[in-house]
Amino acid sequence: MSKVSYLTRKMSDKDFYLSQASRPRPANAFSKYRGVSKGNKGMYRAVLTFKGKRYYLGNYEDELDAARAYNKAALAIIGDYALINELPEESNAIKQQ
């Protein structure tokens, strides 16, 4: 079985990113938000991985703050096709319109 990487694949950046990022979340994942994990001392860590690079976005006291940081970085680094977290306040804002 050969390992697919950004150097050996035959699809666009967008298609490859979406094929990797849209995988189902593990059942034992710490957070329900993409890119958020348990850090040190009860903090939440936000991390984004794109094209083989890992971007550490910081540690946050609140899980939603870490998810917001991930969303902001994903849109800035990946662009319009980035898969971002659906946050509770965003869902409420859409429903009110």
N, CA, C and O atoms as a CHARMM CRD file, in Angstrom:
* protein
*
  388
    1    1 MET  N      0.85200  -1.17900   0.00000 PROA 1      0.00000
    2    1 MET  CA     0.00000   0.00000   0.00000 PROA 1      0.00000
    3    1 MET  C      0.89500   1.23900   0.00000 PROA 1      0.00000
    4    1 MET  O      1.75000   1.38400   0.87400 PROA 1      0.00000
    5    2 SER  N      0.70900   2.11400  -0.95500 PROA 2      0.00000
    6    2 SER  CA     1.52800   3.32000  -1.01000 PROA 2      0.00000
    7    2 SER  C      0.86000   4.45600  -0.24400 PROA 2      0.00000
    8    2 SER  O     -0.36600   4.56800  -0.20200 PROA 2      0.00000
    9    3 LYS  N      1.67300   5.26800   0.34200 PROA 3      0.00000
   10    3 LYS  CA     1.17600   6.39600   1.12000 PROA 3      0.00000
   11    3 LYS  C      0.95700   7.58800   0.18600 PROA 3      0.00000
   12    3 LYS  O      1.84100   7.94800  -0.59100 PROA 3      0.00000
   13    4 VAL  N     -0.20700   8.18200   0.26900 PROA 4      0.00000
   14    4 VAL  CA    -0.52200   9.33800  -0.55900 PROA 4      0.00000
   15    4 VAL  C     -0.08500  10.59300   0.18000 PROA 4      0.00000
   16    4 VAL  O     -0.40100  10.77200   1.35700 PROA 4      0.00000
   17    5 SER  N      0.62900  11.44400  -0.50300 PROA 5      0.00000
   18    5 SER  CA     1.05400  12.70300   0.10800 PROA 5      0.00000
   19    5 SER  C      0.77100  13.83500  -0.86900 PROA 5      0.00000
   20    5 SER  O      0.30400  13.61000  -1.98600 PROA 5      0.00000
   21    6 TYR  N      1.06000  15.04300  -0.43300 PROA 6      0.00000
   22    6 TYR  CA     0.85000  16.18800  -1.30500 PROA 6      0.00000
   23    6 TYR  C      1.78200  16.14700  -2.50800 PROA 6      0.00000
   24    6 TYR  O      1.50500  16.78300  -3.52500 PROA 6      0.00000
   25    7 LEU  N      2.88300  15.40800  -2.40700 PROA 7      0.00000
   26    7 LEU  CA     3.83400  15.36000  -3.51200 PROA 7      0.00000
   27    7 LEU  C      3.47300  14.29900  -4.55200 PROA 7      0.00000
   28    7 LEU  O      3.81500  14.45600  -5.72400 PROA 7      0.00000
   29    8 THR  N      2.78600  13.21600  -4.14900 PROA 8      0.00000
   30    8 THR  CA     2.52700  12.11500  -5.07200 PROA 8      0.00000
   31    8 THR  C      1.07800  12.02700  -5.53900 PROA 8      0.00000
   32    8 THR  O      0.77100  11.17300  -6.37100 PROA 8      0.00000
   33    9 ARG  N      0.19900  12.85000  -5.05500 PROA 9      0.00000
   34    9 ARG  CA    -1.21000  12.74400  -5.40200 PROA 9      0.00000
   35    9 ARG  C     -1.48600  13.32200  -6.78300 PROA 9      0.00000
   36    9 ARG  O     -0.68100  14.07100  -7.33700 PROA 9      0.00000
   37   10 LYS  N     -2.65100  12.95300  -7.32800 PROA 10     0.00000
   38   10 LYS  CA    -3.03000  13.43400  -8.65700 PROA 10     0.00000
   39   10 LYS  C     -4.37600  14.12900  -8.60500 PROA 10     0.00000
   40   10 LYS  O     -5.21500  13.93100  -9.48400 PROA 10     0.00000
   41   11 MET  N     -4.58600  14.93700  -7.58800 PROA 11     0.00000
   42   11 MET  CA    -5.82200  15.70900  -7.47900 PROA 11     0.00000
   43   11 MET  C     -5.47300  17.11400  -7.00800 PROA 11     0.00000
   44   11 MET  O     -4.35800  17.36700  -6.55200 PROA 11     0.00000
   45   12 SER  N     -6.41200  18.00300  -7.11900 PROA 12     0.00000
   46   12 SER  CA    -6.16600  19.39100  -6.73500 PROA 12     0.00000
   47   12 SER  C     -6.00900  19.51300  -5.22300 PROA 12     0.00000
   48   12 SER  O     -6.40900  18.62000  -4.47600 PROA 12     0.00000
   49   13 ASP  N     -5.42400  20.62300  -4.77700 PROA 13     0.00000
   50   13 ASP  CA    -5.28100  20.88700  -3.34000 PROA 13     0.00000
   51   13 ASP  C     -6.63500  20.81700  -2.64600 PROA 13     0.00000
   52   13 ASP  O     -6.76600  20.22700  -1.57400 PROA 13     0.00000
   53   14 LYS  N     -7.62900  21.42200  -3.26300 PROA 14     0.00000
   54   14 LYS  CA    -8.96100  21.44700  -2.66400 PROA 14     0.00000
   55   14 LYS  C     -9.52300  20.03600  -2.50100 PROA 14     0.00000
   56   14 LYS  O    -10.01000  19.68500  -1.42600 PROA 14     0.00000
   57   15 ASP  N     -9.46000  19.23300  -3.54700 PROA 15     0.00000
   58   15 ASP  CA   -10.00500  17.88100  -3.48400 PROA 15     0.00000
   59   15 ASP  C     -9.26800  17.01400  -2.47200 PROA 15     0.00000
   60   15 ASP  O     -9.89100  16.24100  -1.74400 PROA 15     0.00000
   61   16 PHE  N     -7.94000  17.13900  -2.42200 PROA 16     0.00000
   62   16 PHE  CA    -7.17500  16.34200  -1.47200 PROA 16     0.00000
   63   16 PHE  C     -7.49500  16.77400  -0.04000 PROA 16     0.00000
   64   16 PHE  O     -7.70100  15.92500   0.82800 PROA 16     0.00000
   65   17 TYR  N     -7.53700  18.07200   0.21100 PROA 17     0.00000
   66   17 TYR  CA    -7.86000  18.57000   1.54800 PROA 17     0.00000
   67   17 TYR  C     -9.24000  18.07200   1.98000 PROA 17     0.00000
   68   17 TYR  O     -9.39900  17.58000   3.09800 PROA 17     0.00000
   69   18 LEU  N    -10.22900  18.19600   1.10800 PROA 18     0.00000
   70   18 LEU  CA   -11.58400  17.76900   1.46200 PROA 18     0.00000
   71   18 LEU  C    -11.66900  16.26500   1.69300 PROA 18     0.00000
   72   18 LEU  O    -12.44000  15.81600   2.54000 PROA 18     0.00000
   73   19 SER  N    -10.88600  15.47800   0.95100 PROA 19     0.00000
   74   19 SER  CA   -10.90300  14.03000   1.15800 PROA 19     0.00000
   75   19 SER  C    -10.31800  13.66900   2.52000 PROA 19     0.00000
   76   19 SER  O    -10.76200  12.70400   3.14300 PROA 19     0.00000
   77   20 GLN  N     -9.34300  14.41500   2.98500 PROA 20     0.00000
   78   20 GLN  CA    -8.73200  14.15300   4.28300 PROA 20     0.00000
   79   20 GLN  C     -9.54400  14.75600   5.42100 PROA 20     0.00000
   80   20 GLN  O     -9.74100  14.11400   6.45300 PROA 20     0.00000
   81   21 ALA  N    -10.01500  15.98100   5.24000 PROA 21     0.00000
   82   21 ALA  CA   -10.67900  16.71000   6.32000 PROA 21     0.00000
   83   21 ALA  C    -12.10300  16.24200   6.57300 PROA 21     0.00000
   84   21 ALA  O    -12.62400  16.44700   7.67000 PROA 21     0.00000
   85   22 SER  N    -12.74200  15.62400   5.60300 PROA 22     0.00000
   86   22 SER  CA   -14.13900  15.23700   5.78400 PROA 22     0.00000
   87   22 SER  C    -14.29000  13.82900   6.36200 PROA 22     0.00000
   88   22 SER  O    -15.40200  13.30500   6.43500 PROA 22     0.00000
   89   23 ARG  N    -13.18300  13.21600   6.77100 PROA 23     0.00000
   90   23 ARG  CA   -13.26600  11.90100   7.41600 PROA 23     0.00000
   91   23 ARG  C    -14.07300  12.03000   8.70800 PROA 23     0.00000
   92   23 ARG  O    -14.06900  13.09000   9.33300 PROA 23     0.00000
   93   24 PRO  N    -14.76100  10.96900   9.11000 PROA 24     0.00000
   94   24 PRO  CA   -15.53900  11.03700  10.35600 PROA 24     0.00000
   95   24 PRO  C    -14.61900  11.21300  11.56700 PROA 24     0.00000
   96   24 PRO  O    -13.49700  10.70700  11.59500 PROA 24     0.00000
   97   25 ARG  N    -15.11800  11.93500  12.55400 PROA 25     0.00000
   98   25 ARG  CA   -14.34000  12.13000  13.78600 PROA 25     0.00000
   99   25 ARG  C    -14.31900  10.83000  14.57800 PROA 25     0.00000
  100   25 ARG  O    -15.30500  10.09300  14.58800 PROA 25     0.00000
  101   26 PRO  N    -13.20300  10.54300  15.24100 PROA 26     0.00000
  102   26 PRO  CA   -13.13600   9.33200  16.06300 PROA 26     0.00000
  103   26 PRO  C    -14.16200   9.37900  17.19300 PROA 26     0.00000
  104   26 PRO  O    -14.45900  10.45100  17.71900 PROA 26     0.00000
  105   27 ALA  N    -14.69300   8.24500  17.55800 PROA 27     0.00000
  106   27 ALA  CA   -15.69400   8.18300  18.62600 PROA 27     0.00000
  107   27 ALA  C    -15.11800   8.62900  19.96800 PROA 27     0.00000
  108   27 ALA  O    -15.84400   9.14100  20.82000 PROA 27     0.00000
  109   28 ASN  N    -13.81600   8.43600  20.15300 PROA 28     0.00000
  110   28 ASN  CA   -13.19600   8.80200  21.42200 PROA 28     0.00000
  111   28 ASN  C    -12.52500  10.18000  21.38800 PROA 28     0.00000
  112   28 ASN  O    -11.70000  10.47900  22.25100 PROA 28     0.00000
  113   29 ALA  N    -12.86100  11.01100  20.41900 PROA 29     0.00000
  114   29 ALA  CA   -12.27600  12.35400  20.32500 PROA 29     0.00000
  115   29 ALA  C    -12.62800  13.16600  21.56600 PROA 29     0.00000
  116   29 ALA  O    -13.74300  13.07600  22.07900 PROA 29     0.00000
  117   30 PHE  N    -11.67900  13.95300  22.04200 PROA 30     0.00000
  118   30 PHE  CA   -11.89900  14.72000  23.26100 PROA 30     0.00000
  119   30 PHE  C    -12.94400  15.81100  23.05600 PROA 30     0.00000
  120   30 PHE  O    -13.81700  16.01100  23.90100 PROA 30     0.00000
  121   31 SER  N    -12.85300  16.50400  21.94700 PROA 31     0.00000
  122   31 SER  CA   -13.73900  17.63400  21.69200 PROA 31     0.00000
  123   31 SER  C    -14.64500  17.33100  20.50900 PROA 31     0.00000
  124   31 SER  O    -14.29300  16.56000  19.61700 PROA 31     0.00000
  125   32 LYS  N    -15.80000  17.94200  20.51700 PROA 32     0.00000
  126   32 LYS  CA   -16.70000  17.78100  19.36600 PROA 32     0.00000
  127   32 LYS  C    -16.33000  18.73400  18.24000 PROA 32     0.00000
  128   32 LYS  O    -16.92200  18.67500  17.16200 PROA 32     0.00000
  129   33 TYR  N    -15.35600  19.61400  18.47400 PROA 33     0.00000
  130   33 TYR  CA   -14.95300  20.59700  17.46400 PROA 33     0.00000
  131   33 TYR  C    -13.67400  20.16400  16.76400 PROA 33     0.00000
  132   33 TYR  O    -12.75500  19.62900  17.38500 PROA 33     0.00000
  133   34 ARG  N    -13.63500  20.40500  15.47300 PROA 34     0.00000
  134   34 ARG  CA   -12.46700  20.09500  14.65500 PROA 34     0.00000
  135   34 ARG  C    -11.27900  20.96700  15.10400 PROA 34     0.00000
  136   34 ARG  O    -11.42700  22.17300  15.30200 PROA 34     0.00000
  137   35 GLY  N    -10.11400  20.34600  15.26000 PROA 35     0.00000
  138   35 GLY  CA    -8.90000  21.07400  15.58600 PROA 35     0.00000
  139   35 GLY  C     -8.73400  21.43500  17.04500 PROA 35     0.00000
  140   35 GLY  O     -7.80400  22.16300  17.39100 PROA 35     0.00000
  141   36 VAL  N     -9.60200  20.95100  17.91000 PROA 36     0.00000
  142   36 VAL  CA    -9.54600  21.26600  19.34100 PROA 36     0.00000
  143   36 VAL  C     -9.25400  19.99400  20.11800 PROA 36     0.00000
  144   36 VAL  O     -9.88700  18.96100  19.90300 PROA 36     0.00000
  145   37 SER  N     -8.28300  20.08100  21.02500 PROA 37     0.00000
  146   37 SER  CA    -7.94600  18.93300  21.86500 PROA 37     0.00000
  147   37 SER  C     -7.64200  19.40300  23.27300 PROA 37     0.00000
  148   37 SER  O     -7.53600  20.60100  23.53600 PROA 37     0.00000
  149   38 LYS  N     -7.50500  18.44700  24.17100 PROA 38     0.00000
  150   38 LYS  CA    -7.21000  18.75500  25.56900 PROA 38     0.00000
  151   38 LYS  C     -5.73300  19.08700  25.67800 PROA 38     0.00000
  152   38 LYS  O     -4.88200  18.30900  25.24800 PROA 38     0.00000
  153   39 GLY  N     -5.43000  20.23300  26.24900 PROA 39     0.00000
  154   39 GLY  CA    -4.05100  20.64300  26.45400 PROA 39     0.00000
  155   39 GLY  C     -3.64200  20.47000  27.90500 PROA 39     0.00000
  156   39 GLY  O     -4.26500  19.71300  28.65000 PROA 39     0.00000
  157   40 ASN  N     -2.61400  21.15900  28.29300 PROA 40     0.00000
  158   40 ASN  CA    -2.10100  21.08500  29.65700 PROA 40     0.00000
  159   40 ASN  C     -2.95700  21.90200  30.62000 PROA 40     0.00000
  160   40 ASN  O     -3.54900  22.91300  30.24200 PROA 40     0.00000
  161   41 LYS  N     -3.01200  21.45300  31.85200 PROA 41     0.00000
  162   41 LYS  CA    -3.65500  22.18500  32.94500 PROA 41     0.00000
  163   41 LYS  C     -5.11200  22.52800  32.65700 PROA 41     0.00000
  164   41 LYS  O     -5.57900  23.60300  33.03400 PROA 41     0.00000
  165   42 GLY  N     -5.82400  21.64300  32.00500 PROA 42     0.00000
  166   42 GLY  CA    -7.24100  21.85300  31.74600 PROA 42     0.00000
  167   42 GLY  C     -7.55100  22.83800  30.63700 PROA 42     0.00000
  168   42 GLY  O     -8.70700  23.22200  30.45800 PROA 42     0.00000
  169   43 MET  N     -6.54900  23.25100  29.89500 PROA 43     0.00000
  170   43 MET  CA    -6.75600  24.19100  28.79300 PROA 43     0.00000
  171   43 MET  C     -7.13500  23.41800  27.53100 PROA 43     0.00000
  172   43 MET  O     -6.94000  22.20500  27.44700 PROA 43     0.00000
  173   44 TYR  N     -7.67400  24.13300  26.56400 PROA 44     0.00000
  174   44 TYR  CA    -8.02100  23.56300  25.26300 PROA 44     0.00000
  175   44 TYR  C     -7.02100  24.07800  24.23400 PROA 44     0.00000
  176   44 TYR  O     -6.73200  25.27400  24.18800 PROA 44     0.00000
  177   45 ARG  N     -6.49600  23.17700  23.41200 PROA 45     0.00000
  178   45 ARG  CA    -5.48200  23.52000  22.42500 PROA 45     0.00000
  179   45 ARG  C     -6.12300  23.54000  21.04500 PROA 45     0.00000
  180   45 ARG  O     -6.89700  22.64600  20.70100 PROA 45     0.00000
  181   46 ALA  N     -5.80100  24.55800  20.25700 PROA 46     0.00000
  182   46 ALA  CA    -6.28400  24.64200  18.87400 PROA 46     0.00000
  183   46 ALA  C     -5.10000  24.41900  17.93500 PROA 46     0.00000
  184   46 ALA  O     -4.07100  25.08500  18.04900 PROA 46     0.00000
  185   47 VAL  N     -5.26000  23.47200  17.00500 PROA 47     0.00000
  186   47 VAL  CA    -4.20600  23.11900  16.06100 PROA 47     0.00000
  187   47 VAL  C     -4.82800  22.90300  14.68600 PROA 47     0.00000
  188   47 VAL  O     -5.88800  22.28800  14.56800 PROA 47     0.00000
  189   48 LEU  N     -4.16900  23.40700  13.65200 PROA 48     0.00000
  190   48 LEU  CA    -4.60800  23.21800  12.26900 PROA 48     0.00000
  191   48 LEU  C     -3.47300  22.56700  11.50000 PROA 48     0.00000
  192   48 LEU  O     -2.32900  23.01100  11.59200 PROA 48     0.00000
  193   49 THR  N     -3.77200  21.52100  10.74300 PROA 49     0.00000
  194   49 THR  CA    -2.77900  20.87400   9.89500 PROA 49     0.00000
  195   49 THR  C     -3.22300  21.01400   8.45000 PROA 49     0.00000
  196   49 THR  O     -4.34900  20.66700   8.09200 PROA 49     0.00000
  197   50 PHE  N     -2.31100  21.53200   7.61900 PROA 50     0.00000
  198   50 PHE  CA    -2.62400  21.72600   6.20300 PROA 50     0.00000
  199   50 PHE  C     -1.34600  21.59100   5.39500 PROA 50     0.00000
  200   50 PHE  O     -0.33700  22.21900   5.71700 PROA 50     0.00000
  201   51 LYS  N     -1.38000  20.78400   4.35700 PROA 51     0.00000
  202   51 LYS  CA    -0.24300  20.52800   3.47500 PROA 51     0.00000
  203   51 LYS  C      0.99200  20.09800   4.25100 PROA 51     0.00000
  204   51 LYS  O      2.10400  20.53600   3.95800 PROA 51     0.00000
  205   52 GLY  N      0.79300  19.24900   5.22900 PROA 52     0.00000
  206   52 GLY  CA     1.91100  18.70800   5.98300 PROA 52     0.00000
  207   52 GLY  C      2.48500  19.62800   7.04400 PROA 52     0.00000
  208   52 GLY  O      3.43300  19.24900   7.73200 PROA 52     0.00000
  209   53 LYS  N      1.94400  20.81800   7.19400 PROA 53     0.00000
  210   53 LYS  CA     2.40700  21.76100   8.21100 PROA 53     0.00000
  211   53 LYS  C      1.39100  21.81800   9.33900 PROA 53     0.00000
  212   53 LYS  O      0.18200  21.82700   9.10500 PROA 53     0.00000
  213   54 ARG  N      1.89200  21.85700  10.55500 PROA 54     0.00000
  214   54 ARG  CA     1.01500  21.96300  11.72000 PROA 54     0.00000
  215   54 ARG  C      1.11800  23.37600  12.27700 PROA 54     0.00000
  216   54 ARG  O      2.20700  23.85700  12.58800 PROA 54     0.00000
  217   55 TYR  N     -0.01700  24.02600  12.39500 PROA 55     0.00000
  218   55 TYR  CA    -0.09100  25.39000  12.91900 PROA 55     0.00000
  219   55 TYR  C     -0.67600  25.34000  14.33100 PROA 55     0.00000
  220   55 TYR  O     -1.84400  24.99500  14.50700 PROA 55     0.00000
  221   56 TYR  N      0.13200  25.68500  15.33600 PROA 56     0.00000
  222   56 TYR  CA    -0.35200  25.74200  16.71100 PROA 56     0.00000
  223   56 TYR  C     -0.98900  27.10700  16.92100 PROA 56     0.00000
  224   56 TYR  O     -0.32800  28.13300  16.76500 PROA 56     0.00000
  225   57 LEU  N     -2.24200  27.12200  17.26600 PROA 57     0.00000
  226   57 LEU  CA    -3.01400  28.36200  17.33400 PROA 57     0.00000
  227   57 LEU  C     -3.17200  28.88500  18.74800 PROA 57     0.00000
  228   57 LEU  O     -3.72500  29.96500  18.95600 PROA 57     0.00000
  229   58 GLY  N     -2.69400  28.13500  19.71300 PROA 58     0.00000
  230   58 GLY  CA    -2.72300  28.60800  21.09400 PROA 58     0.00000
  231   58 GLY  C     -3.54300  27.72900  22.01300 PROA 58     0.00000
  232   58 GLY  O     -4.21300  26.79000  21.58400 PROA 58     0.00000
  233   59 ASN  N     -3.46900  28.06400  23.29700 PROA 59     0.00000
  234   59 ASN  CA    -4.23600  27.37700  24.34000 PROA 59     0.00000
  235   59 ASN  C     -5.31100  28.32300  24.85100 PROA 59     0.00000
  236   59 ASN  O     -5.07600  29.52200  25.00200 PROA 59     0.00000
  237   60 TYR  N     -6.48500  27.78000  25.11500 PROA 60     0.00000
  238   60 TYR  CA    -7.63700  28.59400  25.50300 PROA 60     0.00000
  239   60 TYR  C     -8.33000  27.97100  26.69800 PROA 60     0.00000
  240   60 TYR  O     -8.33900  26.75000  26.85300 PROA 60     0.00000
  241   61 GLU  N     -8.90600  28.80600  27.53800 PROA 61     0.00000
  242   61 GLU  CA    -9.63100  28.32100  28.70600 PROA 61     0.00000
  243   61 GLU  C    -10.97900  27.72000  28.31500 PROA 61     0.00000
  244   61 GLU  O    -11.49300  26.83500  28.99800 PROA 61     0.00000
  245   62 ASP  N    -11.54300  28.20300  27.21900 PROA 62     0.00000
  246   62 ASP  CA   -12.87400  27.77500  26.78600 PROA 62     0.00000
  247   62 ASP  C    -12.77200  27.00000  25.47100 PROA 62     0.00000
  248   62 ASP  O    -12.03000  27.39000  24.56900 PROA 62     0.00000
  249   63 GLU  N    -13.51100  25.91900  25.37100 PROA 63     0.00000
  250   63 GLU  CA   -13.51900  25.09200  24.17000 PROA 63     0.00000
  251   63 GLU  C    -14.01900  25.86900  22.95300 PROA 63     0.00000
  252   63 GLU  O    -13.50300  25.69100  21.85000 PROA 63     0.00000
  253   64 LEU  N    -15.01500  26.72500  23.14500 PROA 64     0.00000
  254   64 LEU  CA   -15.54500  27.51900  22.02300 PROA 64     0.00000
  255   64 LEU  C    -14.52500  28.52900  21.50900 PROA 64     0.00000
  256   64 LEU  O    -14.46700  28.79100  20.30700 PROA 64     0.00000
  257   65 ASP  N    -13.71700  29.10300  22.41100 PROA 65     0.00000
  258   65 ASP  CA   -12.67400  30.03500  21.97600 PROA 65     0.00000
  259   65 ASP  C    -11.64500  29.33000  21.10200 PROA 65     0.00000
  260   65 ASP  O    -11.18300  29.88900  20.10800 PROA 65     0.00000
  261   66 ALA  N    -11.28600  28.10600  21.47100 PROA 66     0.00000
  262   66 ALA  CA   -10.34900  27.32400  20.66600 PROA 66     0.00000
  263   66 ALA  C    -10.96500  26.99600  19.30100 PROA 66     0.00000
  264   66 ALA  O    -10.27000  27.04300  18.28600 PROA 66     0.00000
  265   67 ALA  N    -12.23900  26.66900  19.26800 PROA 67     0.00000
  266   67 ALA  CA   -12.92000  26.38200  18.00300 PROA 67     0.00000
  267   67 ALA  C    -12.99200  27.63000  17.12700 PROA 67     0.00000
  268   67 ALA  O    -12.83200  27.54200  15.90900 PROA 67     0.00000
  269   68 ARG  N    -13.23200  28.79100  17.73800 PROA 68     0.00000
  270   68 ARG  CA   -13.25000  30.05200  16.97000 PROA 68     0.00000
  271   68 ARG  C    -11.87800  30.33900  16.37300 PROA 68     0.00000
  272   68 ARG  O    -11.77800  30.77000  15.22400 PROA 68     0.00000
  273   69 ALA  N    -10.81300  30.09900  17.15300 PROA 69     0.00000
  274   69 ALA  CA    -9.44900  30.31500  16.66000 PROA 69     0.00000
  275   69 ALA  C     -9.16200  29.40000  15.48000 PROA 69     0.00000
  276   69 ALA  O     -8.54400  29.82300  14.50200 PROA 69     0.00000
  277   70 TYR  N     -9.60700  28.14600  15.56300 PROA 70     0.00000
  278   70 TYR  CA    -9.42800  27.20500  14.46000 PROA 70     0.00000
  279   70 TYR  C    -10.15800  27.71200  13.21400 PROA 70     0.00000
  280   70 TYR  O     -9.58500  27.72600  12.12500 PROA 70     0.00000
  281   71 ASN  N    -11.41000  28.12500  13.36700 PROA 71     0.00000
  282   71 ASN  CA   -12.19400  28.60700  12.22500 PROA 71     0.00000
  283   71 ASN  C    -11.51300  29.78400  11.54200 PROA 71     0.00000
  284   71 ASN  O    -11.40300  29.82400  10.31700 PROA 71     0.00000
  285   72 LYS  N    -11.05900  30.73500  12.33900 PROA 72     0.00000
  286   72 LYS  CA   -10.41100  31.93900  11.78900 PROA 72     0.00000
  287   72 LYS  C     -9.14400  31.56100  11.02800 PROA 72     0.00000
  288   72 LYS  O     -8.91300  32.05500   9.92400 PROA 72     0.00000
  289   73 ALA  N     -8.31900  30.68600  11.61200 PROA 73     0.00000
  290   73 ALA  CA    -7.08000  30.27100  10.95400 PROA 73     0.00000
  291   73 ALA  C     -7.36600  29.44200   9.70800 PROA 73     0.00000
  292   73 ALA  O     -6.68000  29.60000   8.69800 PROA 73     0.00000
  293   74 ALA  N     -8.35700  28.56700   9.75800 PROA 74     0.00000
  294   74 ALA  CA    -8.68300  27.73100   8.60200 PROA 74     0.00000
  295   74 ALA  C     -9.10400  28.58800   7.41100 PROA 74     0.00000
  296   74 ALA  O     -8.69300  28.32700   6.28000 PROA 74     0.00000
  297   75 LEU  N     -9.90800  29.59200   7.65500 PROA 75     0.00000
  298   75 LEU  CA   -10.32900  30.47200   6.55800 PROA 75     0.00000
  299   75 LEU  C     -9.15400  31.28300   6.01600 PROA 75     0.00000
  300   75 LEU  O     -9.06800  31.52500   4.81200 PROA 75     0.00000
  301   76 ALA  N     -8.24200  31.70700   6.90900 PROA 76     0.00000
  302   76 ALA  CA    -7.09200  32.49800   6.47200 PROA 76     0.00000
  303   76 ALA  C     -6.06900  31.64300   5.72000 PROA 76     0.00000
  304   76 ALA  O     -5.51800  32.08800   4.71400 PROA 76     0.00000
  305   77 ILE  N     -5.80800  30.43000   6.19200 PROA 77     0.00000
  306   77 ILE  CA    -4.75800  29.59300   5.61600 PROA 77     0.00000
  307   77 ILE  C     -5.26900  28.76500   4.44500 PROA 77     0.00000
  308   77 ILE  O     -4.61600  28.70800   3.40300 PROA 77     0.00000
  309   78 ILE  N     -6.42100  28.12500   4.59500 PROA 78     0.00000
  310   78 ILE  CA    -6.92800  27.20200   3.58700 PROA 78     0.00000
  311   78 ILE  C     -7.78300  27.92100   2.55300 PROA 78     0.00000
  312   78 ILE  O     -7.71000  27.62100   1.36200 PROA 78     0.00000
  313   79 GLY  N     -8.58000  28.85700   3.00300 PROA 79     0.00000
  314   79 GLY  CA    -9.40900  29.61100   2.07300 PROA 79     0.00000
  315   79 GLY  C    -10.88000  29.25800   2.18200 PROA 79     0.00000
  316   79 GLY  O    -11.33000  28.71000   3.18800 PROA 79     0.00000
  317   80 ASP  N    -11.61500  29.57700   1.14300 PROA 80     0.00000
  318   80 ASP  CA   -13.06600  29.43800   1.14900 PROA 80     0.00000
  319   80 ASP  C    -13.55400  27.99700   1.27600 PROA 80     0.00000
  320   80 ASP  O    -14.66300  27.76800   1.76000 PROA 80     0.00000
  321   81 TYR  N    -12.75400  27.02900   0.85500 PROA 81     0.00000
  322   81 TYR  CA   -13.21400  25.64800   0.92000 PROA 81     0.00000
  323   81 TYR  C    -12.84700  24.95900   2.23800 PROA 81     0.00000
  324   81 TYR  O    -13.02500  23.74700   2.36000 PROA 81     0.00000
  325   82 ALA  N    -12.34900  25.69100   3.20700 PROA 82     0.00000
  326   82 ALA  CA   -11.99700  25.11300   4.50500 PROA 82     0.00000
  327   82 ALA  C    -13.24000  24.58700   5.21800 PROA 82     0.00000
  328   82 ALA  O    -14.29800  25.21600   5.19100 PROA 82     0.00000
  329   83 LEU  N    -13.09800  23.43000   5.85400 PROA 83     0.00000
  330   83 LEU  CA   -14.17200  22.89000   6.68200 PROA 83     0.00000
  331   83 LEU  C    -14.02500  23.49000   8.06900 PROA 83     0.00000
  332   83 LEU  O    -13.00800  23.28500   8.73200 PROA 83     0.00000
  333   84 ILE  N    -15.02000  24.22100   8.50600 PROA 84     0.00000
  334   84 ILE  CA   -14.93400  24.89500   9.79800 PROA 84     0.00000
  335   84 ILE  C    -15.98200  24.32800  10.75200 PROA 84     0.00000
  336   84 ILE  O    -16.89700  23.61100  10.34800 PROA 84     0.00000
  337   85 ASN  N    -15.82400  24.66700  12.01300 PROA 85     0.00000
  338   85 ASN  CA   -16.73900  24.20400  13.05100 PROA 85     0.00000
  339   85 ASN  C    -18.03600  25.00100  13.01700 PROA 85     0.00000
  340   85 ASN  O    -18.03100  26.20700  12.77200 PROA 85     0.00000
  341   86 GLU  N    -19.13100  24.32200  13.26400 PROA 86     0.00000
  342   86 GLU  CA   -20.40600  25.00600  13.45100 PROA 86     0.00000
  343   86 GLU  C    -20.52200  25.33600  14.92500 PROA 86     0.00000
  344   86 GLU  O    -20.60400  24.43800  15.76300 PROA 86     0.00000
  345   87 LEU  N    -20.52900  26.61300  15.24100 PROA 87     0.00000
  346   87 LEU  CA   -20.58600  27.05700  16.62800 PROA 87     0.00000
  347   87 LEU  C    -22.01300  27.42100  17.00500 PROA 87     0.00000
  348   87 LEU  O    -22.78200  27.84500  16.14300 PROA 87     0.00000
  349   88 PRO  N    -22.38600  27.26600  18.27300 PROA 88     0.00000
  350   88 PRO  CA   -23.77500  27.50500  18.69000 PROA 88     0.00000
  351   88 PRO  C    -24.29000  28.89400  18.33500 PROA 88     0.00000
  352   88 PRO  O    -25.42300  29.02400  17.87100 PROA 88     0.00000
  353   89 GLU  N    -23.48000  29.94500  18.54500 PROA 89     0.00000
  354   89 GLU  CA   -23.97900  31.29500  18.26000 PROA 89     0.00000
  355   89 GLU  C    -24.17100  31.52500  16.76500 PROA 89     0.00000
  356   89 GLU  O    -25.02200  32.31800  16.36300 PROA 89     0.00000
  357   90 GLU  N    -23.36500  30.82100  15.92300 PROA 90     0.00000
  358   90 GLU  CA   -23.53600  30.94200  14.47700 PROA 90     0.00000
  359   90 GLU  C    -24.86100  30.30000  14.04300 PROA 90     0.00000
  360   90 GLU  O    -25.55200  30.82900  13.17200 PROA 90     0.00000
  361   91 SER  N    -25.20800  29.17900  14.64100 PROA 91     0.00000
  362   91 SER  CA   -26.47000  28.50300  14.31500 PROA 91     0.00000
  363   91 SER  C    -27.66000  29.36500  14.71000 PROA 91     0.00000
  364   91 SER  O    -28.63900  29.45500  13.96900 PROA 91     0.00000
  365   92 ASN  N    -27.57800  29.99600  15.87200 PROA 92     0.00000
  366   92 ASN  CA   -28.66200  30.87400  16.32300 PROA 92     0.00000
  367   92 ASN  C    -28.81900  32.08500  15.41500 PROA 92     0.00000
  368   92 ASN  O    -29.94100  32.50100  15.12600 PROA 92     0.00000
  369   93 ALA  N    -27.70600  32.65300  14.96200 PROA 93     0.00000
  370   93 ALA  CA   -27.76400  33.82200  14.08200 PROA 93     0.00000
  371   93 ALA  C    -28.40200  33.47200  12.74900 PROA 93     0.00000
  372   93 ALA  O    -29.15100  34.27700  12.19400 PROA 93     0.00000
  373   94 ILE  N    -28.12000  32.28900  12.22700 PROA 94     0.00000
  374   94 ILE  CA   -28.68600  31.85700  10.94700 PROA 94     0.00000
  375   94 ILE  C    -30.20400  31.62700  11.11300 PROA 94     0.00000
  376   94 ILE  O    -30.98600  31.99700  10.23800 PROA 94     0.00000
  377   95 LYS  N    -30.60800  31.02400  12.22200 PROA 95     0.00000
  378   95 LYS  CA   -32.01900  30.73600  12.44200 PROA 95     0.00000
  379   95 LYS  C    -32.83800  32.01500  12.59400 PROA 95     0.00000
  380   95 LYS  O    -34.00300  32.04800  12.19800 PROA 95     0.00000
  381   96 GLN  N    -32.24100  33.08000  13.16900 PROA 96     0.00000
  382   96 GLN  CA   -32.97400  34.32600  13.40800 PROA 96     0.00000
  383   96 GLN  C    -33.18200  35.11900  12.12300 PROA 96     0.00000
  384   96 GLN  O    -34.07400  35.96500  12.06500 PROA 96     0.00000
  385   97 GLN  N    -32.37700  34.86300  11.08700 PROA 97     0.00000
  386   97 GLN  CA   -32.50700  35.64600   9.84600 PROA 97     0.00000
  387   97 GLN  C    -33.66200  35.20400   9.01000 PROA 97     0.00000
  388   97 GLN  O    -33.90000  35.76400   7.94000 PROA 97     0.00000
